[in-house]
Amino acid sequence: MATAVDWLDAYRAGDVETILDMFADDAVICCDCGGTKVWVGRRFTPIGLIA
């Protein structure tokens, strides 16, 4: 439960770094806020490069 609260706190604060720290190294996160962005692990990847 504490992890869920931490994730919600980070989300509300717009703290992407903390949210990324909670995912596996090979996780893929897609965000459409303010234009489409994709993170693979800890690096930002332009949409066209996702395989």
Secondary structure, 3 states (H helix, E strand, C coil): CHHHHHHHHHHHHCCHHHHHHCCCCCCEEEECCCCCEEEECCEECCHHHCC
